[in-house]
Amino acid sequence: MTQNPLLDVEGLKTYFYLEDNQVAKAVDGVDFYINPGETLAIVGESGSGKSITSLSIMQLINKPGKIIDGTITLEEENLLKKTGKQMSKIRGNDIAMIFQEPMTALNPVYTIGNQIMETIRKHKNVSKKEAQERAIELLRVVGFPRAEEIINEYPHQLSGGMRQRAMIAMAISCEPKLLIADEPSTALDVTIQAQILDLLAEMKERLDMAILLITHDLGVVAEYADRVLVMYGGQIVEETAVEQIFENTKHPYTTGLLDSLPSLEKDMKRLGAIKGTVPPAHSFPKGCRFSSRCPHVMERCLESNPDLNEVESNHKVRCYLYN
Amino acid sequence: MSQQQVYKQITENREETDNNVLVQVDHMKKYFPIKGGILKRTVGHVKAVDDVSLTIHKGETLGVVGESGSGKSTLGRVILRLLEPTEGKILFEDNDISHLGNRKLRDYRKNMQIVFQDPYASLNSKMSVGELVEEPLLVNTSMSKSERKEKAVDLIEKVGLRASDRTKYPHEFSGGQRQRISIARALALNPKFIICDEPVSALDVSIQAQVLNLMADLQDEFDLTYLFIAHDLSVVKHISDRVAVMYLGRIAEIAPKKSLYDNPLHPYTQALLSSVPSTDVKNRREKIKLSGDLPSPANPPSGCVFRTRCPRAHDRCSVERPELTNMGDGHYVACHLYDNTDT
């Protein structure tokens, strides 16, 4: 693949400096890229660092957290070199983000229309009236039948699925090149989840934008992503095309994750649970971070952490079983 | 006897003798009044549970699935009498408990326990694990201090924690471990029946699998009957023997697990199953898309409550409410597509 990626993240480290001199290595050396128009999914459980990775791209990391190393390149410009002012021009315009809980992301005291117009007027030189027309159009695009009325309504007047649609309208208002969707459908019921994810897929096609999809749901990954990164303990443990992750699973953690999923297709007497819990980010095991839970743990796993190696073409794994 | 055997026997005996019934819910309604105006008069009702009848057999797991607002949690709470039913009867081992006073109810409550979704909210953070597990014993039994301690240690080990965890507090545990504590507490009085209200939905998948396996083991060991309420269709399929699908306060379909998942009859069940994202990248199921949101339970549609989103709605659906119809082998569906008696 010689195509220039849209976003290129290299050696990203985001640490949190806790009390009593502990350091939580929430994101610890993450490299990945997203091509234009591609959907890249990051899967992982709580504490894997998937959300901190996405917040680092947006530079929405607050104290005691800090991006301590790495580069984040969007179309050949390093975002980590930008000033706060420059970044706020990029956020919402080039990169937009939607969150899991739209109620906390929307401002409860402003109308939906107000909030969409604010984004448009911040980034585009348009009159209030034009912005309003654009807001109505956007709401129609994301599937509101009575968009003219919705712009005057407040977030609490909408259902969860509707709020998520409004957030998507806001996020795509400036036609971003990259949309970061952090668990966009997790708080929604399955029938609504399908509506929202299909809407995102449709918007991606229409606007030719790339999506970074953060999720814990492997079913969502299978249906909506092109490529997938599996994160564990602040690092990528497996990276490959979406078919490969399910058909040719390599890392023991990914295998464990798939085995613990109850399935609609298969009947299983018992679920193959992964023993133990995710270690806290300030006290990872010395060697491989999964070693304390891994069924295939070997001596060398306890001594040093394996590198992320390409073991087949376009399939990278961080595990000593493969080298 | 394994669970499967028990269940098989239950299905065989069901038609003739129904003495395997543990809980029976009969035409249950739970309406919440909506107050309005300055005088706070009742201006309407939210029909959270609207005429639900079901039976739960000894040793089985009845799963209840539905989206938010379907009334599944309210149903669980009414069965335990944590909420008072508006109408209808609840029979526990053939005794009507729907009108029992507090004192008598307390005796029944020993037999019925509940595990909630949020293990952060349902455990008192100022009590140690030992105190939490011993509390039901202290309230309901005349056990001595040392007996209580012994029993608590036993339970704590049963749910996969260490005896030394007895002196720790809930904040020292992860979500999955806290759910184990809630389960130990629910088991303390040797209940026959446990209502599990979304017990694993706040947990990560690897931890969810641990807790589901634990619940299955405990069911075998203590001969428990579960009412398992969840929104996750795969989880419900995994743990249940029979499954009820609820929509807007009513049961749309209820059937043995295999029959429901292999051959869903109600258009809502079909849409629900087809919406679940699948990890099977080779065989894509076709999706049935539902438009719109759940209507308000304060003002449900006339006739069939699902008709506003149903792809197969016809004239009759808006006038006549469909009743649960037996389609054979314990598969019941409430839909006019299947009850064409008069056409």
Interface residues (C-beta under 8 A of the other chain):
Chain A: E45 S46 S159 G160 G161 M162 D189 V190 T191 I192 Q193 A194 Q195 L197 D198 H216 D217 L218 G219 V220 V221 A222 E223 Y224 V242 E243 F246 E247 G256 L257 L258 D259 S260 L261 P262 S263 L264 E265 M268 R270 L271 G272 A273 I274 K275 T277 V278
Chain B: E67 S68 S174 G176 Q177 D204 V205 S206 I207 Q208 A209 Q210 L212 N213 A216 H231 D232 L233 S234 V235 K237 H238 I239 Y261 A271 L272 L273 S275 V276 P277 S278 T279 D280 V281 K282 R284 K287 K289 L290 D293 L294
